[in-house]
């Protein structure tokens, strides 16, 4: 897990042992925080490193993932998403998840 301030060079020593890399796009502690936009640059860098490694490593993002930014996050390289309050703060969980999936479908097509 990489907190927003954790440097990515730590990957140099462990990428050959990983099957998932988790980037936090908020500072851990409580739900409902705003997505830190600088996480997009980190996602792009890590996605390039994963692709260059040839390894099958998932790239997960956690924090501030919502319907209105999930597509941009996917375009930056994430393939696994954690959304808590973006779903649980709505009245219709299924509709919110369906909307997220629809946004992701736009990226894949």
Biopython code that builds the backbone (N, CA, C, O; Angstrom):
import numpy as np
from Bio.PDB.StructureBuilder import StructureBuilder

atoms = [
    (1, "UNK", "N", (0.848, -1.174, 0.000)),
    (1, "UNK", "CA", (0.000, 0.000, 0.000)),
    (1, "UNK", "C", (0.892, 1.235, 0.000)),
    (1, "UNK", "O", (1.846, 1.344, 0.771)),
    (2, "UNK", "N", (0.552, 2.153, -0.884)),
    (2, "UNK", "CA", (1.278, 3.409, -0.978)),
    (2, "UNK", "C", (0.352, 4.553, -0.592)),
    (2, "UNK", "O", (-0.614, 4.848, -1.296)),
    (3, "UNK", "N", (0.652, 5.192, 0.526)),
    (3, "UNK", "CA", (-0.069, 6.391, 0.915)),
    (3, "UNK", "C", (0.301, 7.509, -0.044)),
    (3, "UNK", "O", (1.291, 7.385, -0.765)),
    (4, "UNK", "N", (-0.457, 8.595, -0.078)),
    (4, "UNK", "CA", (-0.167, 9.659, -1.036)),
    (4, "UNK", "C", (1.270, 10.184, -0.994)),
    (4, "UNK", "O", (1.806, 10.569, -2.033)),
    (5, "UNK", "N", (1.890, 10.207, 0.153)),
    (5, "UNK", "CA", (3.249, 10.748, 0.255)),
    (5, "UNK", "C", (4.351, 9.694, 0.122)),
    (5, "UNK", "O", (5.533, 10.040, 0.137)),
    (6, "UNK", "N", (3.991, 8.428, -0.006)),
    (6, "UNK", "CA", (4.987, 7.363, -0.102)),
    (6, "UNK", "C", (5.634, 7.378, -1.483)),
    (6, "UNK", "O", (4.932, 7.332, -2.493)),
    (7, "UNK", "N", (6.958, 7.441, -1.538)),
    (7, "UNK", "CA", (7.637, 7.451, -2.841)),
    (7, "UNK", "C", (7.546, 6.095, -3.536)),
    (7, "UNK", "O", (7.568, 5.044, -2.897)),
    (8, "UNK", "N", (7.446, 6.152, -4.850)),
    (8, "UNK", "CA", (7.280, 4.927, -5.628)),
    (8, "UNK", "C", (8.549, 4.113, -5.769)),
    (8, "UNK", "O", (8.485, 2.960, -6.194)),
    (9, "UNK", "N", (9.693, 4.667, -5.431)),
    (9, "UNK", "CA", (10.940, 3.904, -5.580)),
    (9, "UNK", "C", (10.962, 2.672, -4.674)),
    (9, "UNK", "O", (11.791, 1.784, -4.871)),
    (10, "UNK", "N", (10.078, 2.604, -3.699)),
    (10, "UNK", "CA", (10.002, 1.400, -2.873)),
    (10, "UNK", "C", (9.610, 0.174, -3.701)),
    (10, "UNK", "O", (9.901, -0.959, -3.315)),
    (11, "UNK", "N", (8.955, 0.401, -4.830)),
    (11, "UNK", "CA", (8.601, -0.707, -5.713)),
    (11, "UNK", "C", (9.832, -1.411, -6.282)),
    (11, "UNK", "O", (9.769, -2.591, -6.627)),
    (12, "UNK", "N", (10.944, -0.694, -6.380)),
    (12, "UNK", "CA", (12.160, -1.259, -6.971)),
    (12, "UNK", "C", (12.562, -2.578, -6.323)),
    (12, "UNK", "O", (13.141, -3.441, -6.983)),
    (13, "UNK", "N", (12.267, -2.737, -5.064)),
    (13, "UNK", "CA", (12.747, -3.883, -4.307)),
    (13, "UNK", "C", (11.721, -4.996, -4.129)),
    (13, "UNK", "O", (12.043, -6.059, -3.597)),
    (14, "UNK", "N", (10.471, -4.754, -4.577)),
    (14, "UNK", "CA", (9.445, -5.748, -4.288)),
    (14, "UNK", "C", (8.547, -6.125, -5.471)),
    (14, "UNK", "O", (7.724, -7.032, -5.340)),
    (15, "UNK", "N", (8.680, -5.465, -6.602)),
    (15, "UNK", "CA", (7.744, -5.728, -7.705)),
    (15, "UNK", "C", (7.711, -7.188, -8.122)),
    (15, "UNK", "O", (6.668, -7.681, -8.552)),
    (16, "UNK", "N", (8.816, -7.880, -8.007)),
    (16, "UNK", "CA", (8.840, -9.284, -8.420)),
    (16, "UNK", "C", (8.113, -10.202, -7.433)),
    (16, "UNK", "O", (7.990, -11.403, -7.673)),
    (17, "UNK", "N", (7.634, -9.636, -6.330)),
    (17, "UNK", "CA", (6.942, -10.428, -5.312)),
    (17, "UNK", "C", (5.466, -10.054, -5.180)),
    (17, "UNK", "O", (4.769, -10.580, -4.312)),
    (18, "UNK", "N", (4.990, -9.156, -6.030)),
    (18, "UNK", "CA", (3.643, -8.616, -5.867)),
    (18, "UNK", "C", (2.673, -9.129, -6.913)),
    (18, "UNK", "O", (3.055, -9.430, -8.044)),
    (19, "UNK", "N", (1.411, -9.224, -6.517)),
    (19, "UNK", "CA", (0.350, -9.463, -7.485)),
    (19, "UNK", "C", (-0.686, -8.345, -7.432)),
    (19, "UNK", "O", (-1.636, -8.346, -8.216)),
    (20, "UNK", "N", (-0.514, -7.385, -6.510)),
    (20, "UNK", "CA", (-1.397, -6.237, -6.403)),
    (20, "UNK", "C", (-0.628, -5.070, -5.811)),
    (20, "UNK", "O", (0.145, -5.237, -4.867)),
    (21, "UNK", "N", (-0.843, -3.899, -6.365)),
    (21, "UNK", "CA", (-0.285, -2.664, -5.805)),
    (21, "UNK", "C", (-1.469, -1.762, -5.504)),
    (21, "UNK", "O", (-2.294, -1.493, -6.377)),
    (22, "UNK", "N", (-1.547, -1.297, -4.269)),
    (22, "UNK", "CA", (-2.631, -0.419, -3.831)),
    (22, "UNK", "C", (-2.083, 0.986, -3.646)),
    (22, "UNK", "O", (-1.168, 1.216, -2.855)),
    (23, "UNK", "N", (-2.667, 1.929, -4.397)),
    (23, "UNK", "CA", (-2.345, 3.339, -4.221)),
    (23, "UNK", "C", (-3.504, 4.003, -3.494)),
    (23, "UNK", "O", (-4.655, 3.903, -3.920)),
    (24, "UNK", "N", (-3.198, 4.672, -2.410)),
    (24, "UNK", "CA", (-4.206, 5.442, -1.700)),
    (24, "UNK", "C", (-4.297, 6.820, -2.358)),
    (24, "UNK", "O", (-3.281, 7.472, -2.600)),
    (25, "UNK", "N", (-5.511, 7.247, -2.640)),
    (25, "UNK", "CA", (-5.718, 8.554, -3.246)),
    (25, "UNK", "C", (-6.362, 9.526, -2.264)),
    (25, "UNK", "O", (-6.899, 10.566, -2.645)),
    (26, "UNK", "N", (-6.291, 9.157, -1.002)),
    (26, "UNK", "CA", (-6.622, 10.010, 0.138)),
    (26, "UNK", "C", (-5.665, 9.601, 1.252)),
    (26, "UNK", "O", (-5.028, 8.550, 1.178)),
    (27, "UNK", "N", (-5.569, 10.421, 2.264)),
    (27, "UNK", "CA", (-4.793, 10.024, 3.430)),
    (27, "UNK", "C", (-5.676, 9.145, 4.306)),
    (27, "UNK", "O", (-6.759, 9.567, 4.710)),
    (28, "UNK", "N", (-5.226, 7.925, 4.604)),
    (28, "UNK", "CA", (-6.059, 7.001, 5.366)),
    (28, "UNK", "C", (-6.500, 7.592, 6.702)),
    (28, "UNK", "O", (-5.771, 8.350, 7.341)),
    (29, "UNK", "N", (-7.705, 7.226, 7.100)),
    (29, "UNK", "CA", (-8.178, 7.666, 8.394)),
    (29, "UNK", "C", (-9.682, 7.748, 8.497)),
    (29, "UNK", "O", (-10.257, 7.331, 9.502)),
    (30, "UNK", "N", (-10.332, 8.281, 7.469)),
    (30, "UNK", "CA", (-11.782, 8.369, 7.539)),
    (30, "UNK", "C", (-12.352, 8.440, 6.132)),
    (30, "UNK", "O", (-11.682, 8.874, 5.195)),
    (31, "UNK", "N", (-13.597, 8.009, 5.999)),
    (31, "UNK", "CA", (-14.257, 7.980, 4.702)),
    (31, "UNK", "C", (-14.743, 9.340, 4.263)),
    (31, "UNK", "O", (-14.830, 10.276, 5.058)),
    (32, "UNK", "N", (-15.060, 9.435, 2.983)),
    (32, "UNK", "CA", (-15.642, 10.651, 2.445)),
    (32, "UNK", "C", (-14.660, 11.722, 2.028)),
    (32, "UNK", "O", (-15.061, 12.840, 1.703)),
    (33, "UNK", "N", (-13.362, 11.394, 2.031)),
    (33, "UNK", "CA", (-12.372, 12.399, 1.650)),
    (33, "UNK", "C", (-12.363, 12.617, 0.142)),
    (33, "UNK", "O", (-12.779, 11.753, -0.631)),
    (34, "UNK", "N", (-11.886, 13.779, -0.255)),
    (34, "UNK", "CA", (-11.798, 14.125, -1.668)),
    (34, "UNK", "C", (-10.580, 13.447, -2.292)),
    (34, "UNK", "O", (-9.513, 13.379, -1.683)),
    (35, "UNK", "N", (-10.753, 12.953, -3.499)),
    (35, "UNK", "CA", (-9.692, 12.324, -4.273)),
    (35, "UNK", "C", (-8.545, 13.322, -4.458)),
    (35, "UNK", "O", (-8.772, 14.469, -4.843)),
    (36, "UNK", "N", (-7.319, 12.882, -4.182)),
    (36, "UNK", "CA", (-6.128, 13.721, -4.374)),
    (36, "UNK", "C", (-5.702, 13.561, -5.831)),
    (36, "UNK", "O", (-5.250, 12.491, -6.237)),
    (37, "UNK", "N", (-5.846, 14.622, -6.608)),
    (37, "UNK", "CA", (-5.620, 14.567, -8.058)),
    (37, "UNK", "C", (-4.217, 14.100, -8.434)),
    (37, "UNK", "O", (-4.036, 13.501, -9.493)),
    (38, "UNK", "N", (-3.233, 14.361, -7.595)),
    (38, "UNK", "CA", (-1.861, 13.936, -7.882)),
    (38, "UNK", "C", (-1.729, 12.416, -7.959)),
    (38, "UNK", "O", (-0.745, 11.895, -8.483)),
    (39, "UNK", "N", (-2.720, 11.718, -7.438)),
    (39, "UNK", "CA", (-2.698, 10.249, -7.513)),
    (39, "UNK", "C", (-2.781, 9.768, -8.956)),
    (39, "UNK", "O", (-2.326, 8.665, -9.259)),
    (40, "UNK", "N", (-3.346, 10.562, -9.842)),
    (40, "UNK", "CA", (-3.428, 10.165, -11.247)),
    (40, "UNK", "C", (-2.046, 10.016, -11.859)),
    (40, "UNK", "O", (-1.801, 9.076, -12.615)),
    (41, "UNK", "N", (-1.148, 10.927, -11.543)),
    (41, "UNK", "CA", (0.226, 10.837, -12.059)),
    (41, "UNK", "C", (0.910, 9.590, -11.514)),
    (41, "UNK", "O", (1.624, 8.902, -12.243)),
    (42, "UNK", "N", (0.696, 9.298, -10.244)),
    (42, "UNK", "CA", (1.276, 8.082, -9.654)),
    (42, "UNK", "C", (0.724, 6.836, -10.327)),
    (42, "UNK", "O", (1.466, 5.893, -10.604)),
    (43, "UNK", "N", (-0.568, 6.832, -10.587)),
    (43, "UNK", "CA", (-1.182, 5.696, -11.273)),
    (43, "UNK", "C", (-0.522, 5.461, -12.632)),
    (43, "UNK", "O", (-0.191, 4.328, -12.983)),
    (44, "UNK", "N", (-0.335, 6.534, -13.385)),
    (44, "UNK", "CA", (0.279, 6.401, -14.716)),
    (44, "UNK", "C", (1.679, 5.811, -14.620)),
    (44, "UNK", "O", (2.047, 4.938, -15.406)),
    (45, "UNK", "N", (2.450, 6.286, -13.665)),
    (45, "UNK", "CA", (3.825, 5.804, -13.487)),
    (45, "UNK", "C", (3.829, 4.322, -13.102)),
    (45, "UNK", "O", (4.585, 3.529, -13.663)),
    (46, "UNK", "N", (2.990, 3.964, -12.153)),
    (46, "UNK", "CA", (2.951, 2.569, -11.705)),
    (46, "UNK", "C", (2.443, 1.669, -12.823)),
    (46, "UNK", "O", (2.960, 0.568, -13.009)),
    (47, "UNK", "N", (1.434, 2.121, -13.572)),
    (47, "UNK", "CA", (0.931, 1.315, -14.694)),
    (47, "UNK", "C", (2.054, 1.075, -15.704)),
    (47, "UNK", "O", (2.196, -0.041, -16.203)),
    (48, "UNK", "N", (2.847, 2.088, -16.012)),
    (48, "UNK", "CA", (3.980, 1.920, -16.936)),
    (48, "UNK", "C", (4.972, 0.905, -16.388)),
    (48, "UNK", "O", (5.486, 0.068, -17.130)),
    (49, "UNK", "N", (5.236, 0.981, -15.103)),
    (49, "UNK", "CA", (6.182, 0.039, -14.487)),
    (49, "UNK", "C", (5.653, -1.388, -14.521)),
    (49, "UNK", "O", (6.399, -2.328, -14.794)),
    (50, "UNK", "N", (4.373, -1.545, -14.245)),
    (50, "UNK", "CA", (3.771, -2.879, -14.298)),
    (50, "UNK", "C", (3.860, -3.426, -15.721)),
    (50, "UNK", "O", (4.289, -4.560, -15.933)),
    (51, "UNK", "N", (3.455, -2.620, -16.680)),
    (51, "UNK", "CA", (3.474, -3.069, -18.075)),
    (51, "UNK", "C", (4.881, -3.431, -18.521)),
    (51, "UNK", "O", (5.078, -4.432, -19.211)),
    (52, "UNK", "N", (5.857, -2.627, -18.134)),
    (52, "UNK", "CA", (7.249, -2.892, -18.506)),
    (52, "UNK", "C", (7.779, -4.155, -17.847)),
    (52, "UNK", "O", (8.667, -4.813, -18.390)),
    (53, "UNK", "N", (7.243, -4.497, -16.684)),
    (53, "UNK", "CA", (7.724, -5.681, -15.962)),
    (53, "UNK", "C", (7.242, -6.976, -16.617)),
    (53, "UNK", "O", (7.864, -8.026, -16.455)),
    (54, "UNK", "N", (6.135, -6.898, -17.353)),
    (54, "UNK", "CA", (5.560, -8.096, -17.946)),
    (54, "UNK", "C", (4.824, -8.971, -16.945)),
    (54, "UNK", "O", (4.337, -10.045, -17.299)),
    (55, "UNK", "N", (4.740, -8.526, -15.714)),
    (55, "UNK", "CA", (4.079, -9.310, -14.663)),
    (55, "UNK", "C", (2.587, -9.008, -14.630)),
    (55, "UNK", "O", (2.147, -7.941, -15.058)),
    (56, "UNK", "N", (1.821, -9.953, -14.120)),
    (56, "UNK", "CA", (0.378, -9.800, -13.975)),
    (56, "UNK", "C", (0.100, -9.218, -12.591)),
    (56, "UNK", "O", (-0.153, -9.953, -11.636)),
    (57, "UNK", "N", (0.149, -7.897, -12.496)),
    (57, "UNK", "CA", (-0.035, -7.206, -11.223)),
    (57, "UNK", "C", (-1.249, -6.296, -11.346)),
    (57, "UNK", "O", (-1.323, -5.469, -12.255)),
    (58, "UNK", "N", (-2.194, -6.447, -10.433)),
    (58, "UNK", "CA", (-3.362, -5.573, -10.394)),
    (58, "UNK", "C", (-2.947, -4.224, -9.813)),
    (58, "UNK", "O", (-2.061, -4.150, -8.962)),
    (59, "UNK", "N", (-3.595, -3.161, -10.281)),
    (59, "UNK", "CA", (-3.334, -1.818, -9.774)),
    (59, "UNK", "C", (-4.633, -1.258, -9.198)),
    (59, "UNK", "O", (-5.565, -0.919, -9.927)),
    (60, "UNK", "N", (-4.664, -1.173, -7.883)),
    (60, "UNK", "CA", (-5.870, -0.792, -7.158)),
    (60, "UNK", "C", (-5.760, 0.630, -6.639)),
    (60, "UNK", "O", (-4.685, 1.071, -6.233)),
    (61, "UNK", "N", (-6.877, 1.344, -6.654)),
    (61, "UNK", "CA", (-6.942, 2.706, -6.118)),
    (61, "UNK", "C", (-8.008, 2.732, -5.026)),
    (61, "UNK", "O", (-9.061, 2.108, -5.155)),
    (62, "UNK", "N", (-7.725, 3.453, -3.966)),
    (62, "UNK", "CA", (-8.644, 3.525, -2.831)),
    (62, "UNK", "C", (-8.686, 4.953, -2.320)),
    (62, "UNK", "O", (-7.674, 5.501, -1.885)),
    (63, "UNK", "N", (-9.867, 5.547, -2.378)),
    (63, "UNK", "CA", (-10.065, 6.862, -1.789)),
    (63, "UNK", "C", (-10.619, 7.877, -2.764)),
    (63, "UNK", "O", (-9.970, 8.216, -3.753)),
    (64, "UNK", "N", (-11.803, 8.356, -2.492)),
    (64, "UNK", "CA", (-12.392, 9.402, -3.304)),
    (64, "UNK", "C", (-12.872, 8.953, -4.671)),
    (64, "UNK", "O", (-13.130, 9.786, -5.540)),
    (65, "UNK", "N", (-12.997, 7.641, -4.875)),
    (65, "UNK", "CA", (-13.473, 7.114, -6.162)),
    (65, "UNK", "C", (-14.984, 7.307, -6.224)),
    (65, "UNK", "O", (-15.721, 6.848, -5.351)),
    (66, "UNK", "N", (-15.434, 8.000, -7.281)),
    (66, "UNK", "CA", (-16.857, 8.303, -7.439)),
    (66, "UNK", "C", (-17.265, 8.124, -8.888)),
    (66, "UNK", "O", (-16.427, 7.905, -9.762)),
    (67, "UNK", "N", (-18.550, 8.218, -9.128)),
    (67, "UNK", "CA", (-19.069, 8.095, -10.489)),
    (67, "UNK", "C", (-18.402, 9.111, -11.405)),
    (67, "UNK", "O", (-18.068, 8.793, -12.547)),
    (68, "UNK", "N", (-18.207, 10.325, -10.914)),
    (68, "UNK", "CA", (-17.701, 11.384, -11.791)),
    (68, "UNK", "C", (-16.190, 11.360, -12.031)),
    (68, "UNK", "O", (-15.684, 12.160, -12.818)),
    (69, "UNK", "N", (-15.458, 10.454, -11.366)),
    (69, "UNK", "CA", (-14.005, 10.401, -11.630)),
    (69, "UNK", "C", (-13.473, 8.994, -11.921)),
    (69, "UNK", "O", (-12.289, 8.838, -12.220)),
    (70, "UNK", "N", (-14.316, 7.986, -11.840)),
    (70, "UNK", "CA", (-13.823, 6.613, -11.995)),
    (70, "UNK", "C", (-13.258, 6.361, -13.400)),
    (70, "UNK", "O", (-12.288, 5.617, -13.547)),
    (71, "UNK", "N", (-13.845, 6.966, -14.422)),
    (71, "UNK", "CA", (-13.336, 6.767, -15.783)),
    (71, "UNK", "C", (-11.940, 7.372, -15.929)),
    (71, "UNK", "O", (-11.056, 6.756, -16.524)),
    (72, "UNK", "N", (-11.743, 8.556, -15.396)),
    (72, "UNK", "CA", (-10.426, 9.202, -15.458)),
    (72, "UNK", "C", (-9.382, 8.377, -14.701)),
    (72, "UNK", "O", (-8.236, 8.262, -15.135)),
    (73, "UNK", "N", (-9.785, 7.816, -13.585)),
    (73, "UNK", "CA", (-8.891, 6.975, -12.795)),
    (73, "UNK", "C", (-8.523, 5.721, -13.584)),
    (73, "UNK", "O", (-7.366, 5.299, -13.581)),
    (74, "UNK", "N", (-9.498, 5.132, -14.254)),
    (74, "UNK", "CA", (-9.232, 3.943, -15.079)),
    (74, "UNK", "C", (-8.299, 4.288, -16.232)),
    (74, "UNK", "O", (-7.385, 3.523, -16.539)),
    (75, "UNK", "N", (-8.519, 5.427, -16.870)),
    (75, "UNK", "CA", (-7.643, 5.839, -17.978)),
    (75, "UNK", "C", (-6.203, 6.045, -17.504)),
    (75, "UNK", "O", (-5.264, 5.874, -18.281)),
    (76, "UNK", "N", (-6.031, 6.408, -16.246)),
    (76, "UNK", "CA", (-4.687, 6.600, -15.694)),
    (76, "UNK", "C", (-4.005, 5.271, -15.386)),
    (76, "UNK", "O", (-2.796, 5.242, -15.156)),
    (77, "UNK", "N", (-4.765, 4.157, -15.377)),
    (77, "UNK", "CA", (-4.120, 2.865, -15.208)),
    (77, "UNK", "C", (-4.688, 1.933, -14.164)),
    (77, "UNK", "O", (-4.305, 0.764, -14.116)),
    (78, "UNK", "N", (-5.589, 2.410, -13.329)),
    (78, "UNK", "CA", (-6.165, 1.518, -12.311)),
    (78, "UNK", "C", (-7.066, 0.483, -12.964)),
    (78, "UNK", "O", (-7.759, 0.770, -13.941)),
    (79, "UNK", "N", (-7.048, -0.721, -12.416)),
    (79, "UNK", "CA", (-7.955, -1.769, -12.893)),
    (79, "UNK", "C", (-8.802, -2.350, -11.767)),
    (79, "UNK", "O", (-9.639, -3.223, -11.998)),
    (80, "UNK", "N", (-8.583, -1.864, -10.550)),
    (80, "UNK", "CA", (-9.332, -2.302, -9.381)),
    (80, "UNK", "C", (-9.650, -1.057, -8.561)),
    (80, "UNK", "O", (-8.778, -0.214, -8.350)),
    (81, "UNK", "N", (-10.901, -0.934, -8.093)),
    (81, "UNK", "CA", (-11.357, 0.304, -7.473)),
    (81, "UNK", "C", (-12.041, 0.031, -6.143)),
    (81, "UNK", "O", (-12.835, -0.902, -6.024)),
    (82, "UNK", "N", (-11.728, 0.852, -5.141)),
    (82, "UNK", "CA", (-12.405, 0.785, -3.851)),
    (82, "UNK", "C", (-13.257, 2.038, -3.736)),
    (82, "UNK", "O", (-12.742, 3.154, -3.803)),
    (83, "UNK", "N", (-14.547, 1.856, -3.565)),
    (83, "UNK", "CA", (-15.468, 2.973, -3.385)),
    (83, "UNK", "C", (-16.329, 2.662, -2.171)),
    (83, "UNK", "O", (-17.104, 1.706, -2.181)),
    (84, "UNK", "N", (-16.196, 3.448, -1.153)),
    (84, "UNK", "CA", (-16.963, 3.237, 0.076)),
    (84, "UNK", "C", (-18.087, 4.238, 0.189)),
    (84, "UNK", "O", (-19.227, 3.947, -0.175)),
    (85, "UNK", "N", (-17.772, 5.414, 0.691)),
    (85, "UNK", "CA", (-18.821, 6.406, 0.939)),
    (85, "UNK", "C", (-19.502, 6.860, -0.348)),
    (85, "UNK", "O", (-20.649, 7.306, -0.307)),
    (86, "UNK", "N", (-18.819, 6.757, -1.491)),
    (86, "UNK", "CA", (-19.450, 7.121, -2.768)),
    (86, "UNK", "C", (-20.656, 6.230, -3.049)),
    (86, "UNK", "O", (-21.587, 6.634, -3.746)),
    (87, "UNK", "N", (-20.634, 5.039, -2.513)),
    (87, "UNK", "CA", (-21.765, 4.118, -2.681)),
    (87, "UNK", "C", (-22.693, 4.200, -1.468)),
    (87, "UNK", "O", (-23.901, 4.385, -1.612)),
    (88, "UNK", "N", (-22.121, 4.062, -0.279)),
    (88, "UNK", "CA", (-22.932, 3.942, 0.929)),
    (88, "UNK", "C", (-23.606, 5.237, 1.352)),
    (88, "UNK", "O", (-24.484, 5.218, 2.214)),
    (89, "UNK", "N", (-23.212, 6.364, 0.761)),
    (89, "UNK", "CA", (-23.880, 7.626, 1.089)),
    (89, "UNK", "C", (-25.043, 7.912, 0.134)),
    (89, "UNK", "O", (-25.671, 8.967, 0.212)),
    (90, "UNK", "N", (-25.322, 6.968, -0.762)),
    (90, "UNK", "CA", (-26.437, 7.149, -1.690)),
    (90, "UNK", "C", (-27.626, 6.299, -1.257)),
    (90, "UNK", "O", (-27.484, 5.362, -0.471)),
    (91, "UNK", "N", (-28.780, 6.634, -1.775)),
    (91, "UNK", "CA", (-29.987, 5.895, -1.409)),
    (91, "UNK", "C", (-30.108, 4.587, -2.171)),
    (91, "UNK", "O", (-30.727, 3.639, -1.690)),
    (92, "UNK", "N", (-29.512, 4.534, -3.369)),
    (92, "UNK", "CA", (-29.651, 3.358, -4.220)),
    (92, "UNK", "C", (-28.262, 2.841, -4.595)),
    (92, "UNK", "O", (-27.672, 3.280, -5.582)),
    (93, "UNK", "N", (-27.751, 1.912, -3.802)),
    (93, "UNK", "CA", (-26.403, 1.378, -4.020)),
    (93, "UNK", "C", (-26.253, 0.800, -5.420)),
    (93, "UNK", "O", (-25.255, 1.042, -6.098)),
    (94, "UNK", "N", (-27.247, 0.037, -5.842)),
    (94, "UNK", "CA", (-27.172, -0.611, -7.144)),
    (94, "UNK", "C", (-27.074, 0.424, -8.266)),
    (94, "UNK", "O", (-26.281, 0.261, -9.193)),
    (95, "UNK", "N", (-27.867, 1.472, -8.185)),
    (95, "UNK", "CA", (-27.833, 2.509, -9.220)),
    (95, "UNK", "C", (-26.461, 3.178, -9.263)),
    (95, "UNK", "O", (-25.955, 3.487, -10.341)),
    (96, "UNK", "N", (-25.869, 3.400, -8.115)),
    (96, "UNK", "CA", (-24.541, 4.021, -8.064)),
    (96, "UNK", "C", (-23.496, 3.089, -8.665)),
    (96, "UNK", "O", (-22.657, 3.522, -9.456)),
    (97, "UNK", "N", (-23.542, 1.828, -8.298)),
    (97, "UNK", "CA", (-22.589, 0.852, -8.845)),
    (97, "UNK", "C", (-22.798, 0.698, -10.348)),
    (97, "UNK", "O", (-21.830, 0.617, -11.104)),
    (98, "UNK", "N", (-24.045, 0.657, -10.779)),
    (98, "UNK", "CA", (-24.336, 0.577, -12.218)),
    (98, "UNK", "C", (-23.781, 1.803, -12.949)),
    (98, "UNK", "O", (-23.238, 1.675, -14.047)),
    (99, "UNK", "N", (-23.911, 2.968, -12.356)),
    (99, "UNK", "CA", (-23.384, 4.194, -12.975)),
    (99, "UNK", "C", (-21.858, 4.135, -13.059)),
    (99, "UNK", "O", (-21.274, 4.573, -14.050)),
    (100, "UNK", "N", (-21.217, 3.598, -12.031)),
    (100, "UNK", "CA", (-19.752, 3.443, -12.066)),
    (100, "UNK", "C", (-19.354, 2.480, -13.176)),
    (100, "UNK", "O", (-18.416, 2.742, -13.930)),
    (101, "UNK", "N", (-20.064, 1.374, -13.272)),
    (101, "UNK", "CA", (-19.766, 0.392, -14.323)),
    (101, "UNK", "C", (-19.980, 0.992, -15.710)),
    (101, "UNK", "O", (-19.224, 0.699, -16.636)),
    (102, "UNK", "N", (-20.997, 1.823, -15.855)),
    (102, "UNK", "CA", (-21.245, 2.464, -17.148)),
    (102, "UNK", "C", (-20.095, 3.400, -17.512)),
    (102, "UNK", "O", (-19.683, 3.462, -18.670)),
    (103, "UNK", "N", (-19.586, 4.116, -16.534)),
    (103, "UNK", "CA", (-18.435, 5.001, -16.773)),
    (103, "UNK", "C", (-17.207, 4.175, -17.169)),
    (103, "UNK", "O", (-16.467, 4.564, -18.072)),
    (104, "UNK", "N", (-16.988, 3.053, -16.508)),
    (104, "UNK", "CA", (-15.858, 2.188, -16.843)),
    (104, "UNK", "C", (-16.000, 1.585, -18.233)),
    (104, "UNK", "O", (-15.006, 1.403, -18.935)),
    (105, "UNK", "N", (-17.224, 1.276, -18.632)),
    (105, "UNK", "CA", (-17.465, 0.717, -19.962)),
    (105, "UNK", "C", (-17.057, 1.707, -21.043)),
    (105, "UNK", "O", (-16.625, 1.294, -22.119)),
    (106, "UNK", "N", (-17.182, 2.983, -20.785)),
    (106, "UNK", "CA", (-16.768, 4.009, -21.755)),
    (106, "UNK", "C", (-15.252, 3.985, -21.970)),
    (106, "UNK", "O", (-14.768, 4.294, -23.059)),
    (107, "UNK", "N", (-14.518, 3.621, -20.935)),
    (107, "UNK", "CA", (-13.056, 3.575, -21.012)),
    (107, "UNK", "C", (-12.617, 2.356, -21.799)),
    (107, "UNK", "O", (-11.671, 2.441, -22.582)),
    (108, "UNK", "N", (-13.271, 1.240, -21.615)),
    (108, "UNK", "CA", (-12.883, -0.019, -22.233)),
    (108, "UNK", "C", (-13.255, -0.094, -23.703)),
    (108, "UNK", "O", (-12.670, -0.880, -24.448)),
    (109, "UNK", "N", (-14.228, 0.718, -24.136)),
    (109, "UNK", "CA", (-14.645, 0.632, -25.532)),
    (109, "UNK", "C", (-13.866, 1.554, -26.430)),
    (109, "UNK", "O", (-14.108, 1.590, -27.637)),
]
sb = StructureBuilder()
sb.init_structure("model")
sb.init_model(0)
sb.init_chain("A")
sb.init_seg("    ")
for serial, (resi, resn, name, xyz) in enumerate(atoms, 1):
    if name == "N":
        sb.init_residue(resn, " ", resi, " ")
    sb.init_atom(name, np.array(xyz, "f"), 0.0, 1.0, " ", f" {name:<3s}", serial, name[0])
structure = sb.get_structure()
